[in-house]
């Protein structure tokens, strides 16, 4: 029922064409094409909520904690490539959002976060629910704004969306004092924004591109090393073509998985701390490393002094500051990966450049030898469920086509190792910040982005409890997420480090007093299933996937002391792997 | 420790821009020896001069990270070419008896100006490179100095071009 507005008919003509700040926020979001936002109301954003409630174009998802709102918006962005949007109130609403913002910042995810603020006149007075949101979020946003004048609101929102999505993407926060959302001004949404101080480079330098391709054609032991930048730039197709054209092996970072089909024989698996033997050995022996949209993170490189010691390095990245930050690069190329790879393909066509046949053959022989080490091998016996087995079965039953979100820890690494991602935007995890509690809200964002997709949250009994309240949100919006909990009763990755590096002193890594997750799921109105024996794994997974319209929480009681292998100890060279 | 560098930054004259630059230096562990900022002839643009030191690799990162800030319009390491550096120092010294003549003479040698006088003190204004100001301070008996305030370096490239 539409209640008549109290003021209808009495608004003076001059004001009738003007909008309130709250109306401007909602109109601008609509003009940006936003369909879903995630948020939590509070005093400072009530005018905005009031306006949201009067329209249907934008769906608002009410989470149970602001951190979850930002993670959900983040995953929505990762699944779709659009800008995710979250709305939180001032003070604790904003501080709760910070973990989500920092998560998105580390993984370069385009987000616009709108936070309420106390009225302009109260800023700096230690008012109720006041915090210096712009100050707190400055180091973990790409940029942020405090809007003190309603006349600046529309163009600030436009700038925020532009900054979030362009160049190296990232979260942008807009802090809006409550009185600004009540004041009126004429509304005009700008078509474009021009920022004299911000001009990201799109096209790579042609000379550098050709130099890079020349090296690729000459190299005897080339290796592609690609990261999340490939996913962000939607560059999987040209990447796949280029890698196949040169016939070289490819390895990917945790963030890059899905950028190249995992079932392809040229794919060596992930590299780095929990990378495959063949991928890490290839890095250490290659003579040309082609880094595309990757940032030489410490979890990838191991000891920098010993990283890729024989290689010339080509690095393509949209962010010049990523180039030569950790590792000195021989051929730097600044540009958008999609544009750069397309131009490379054109030049390959024109020039007839191709891979170094005979040398490549020898290189592949060496790689196959490393590969035959079968470093991810595990034995699934009769009595105890191996966590790797659960992931492998999930892969089989979903045809590798589910959207998989994860939390942080051992289960995340097993998901990365054993769920071969065939396509981009199917693997959604907190790579840079390593945020436990990311998985479930991320699954909500992914499910809202792709309502008909199978969305699986791979988690552990530790991580899931960091945002388990979101089971309630999932019930409210009927999100049929499949939660796959690898329950080993330990903070598994912490336990693993303690076993290896702290002489088996398991300080605070045992998860005592766990809830009965099946009953807990049922209490939230969902379906709970448990598997205790290997023979129960497949039936539980099948049952969960059969219940297409229900959230199913699968509690897998797995081997309590299984470790993630291979492992490069922190600070060691990539070739110094602990193997099974 | 690396070589000293003078970096000029043009940035939007907006609230928060200064703290973004300062925050960048502290978050990434870069050194700041001095930093000055004021609006330019174009009121919407501020110019900042940062005195810092570090290896060539670190300086490359400093410049890239500064450029990455959305409000930063242009960045240049003035140490790469010929440039002029000036700093202003105001220094208050005890000046009684024979010291009065001595301090005045010293100020003249350094082309300083005495801008405030009491029966017991002089306040001297001195401009020059940081090195010259240091030299003046060393030339004084440390016991004479009451207080010192330095502006931090301002710098500009030689020649007709702007940064």
Interface residues (C-beta under 8 A of the other chain):
Chain A: X134 X135 X138 X139 X142 X143 X146 X163 X195 X196 X197 X198 X319 X320 X321 X324 X325 X328
Chain B: X11 X12 X15 X16 X19 X20 X23 X27 X57 X60 X61 X64 X65 X67 X68 X70 X71 X72 X73
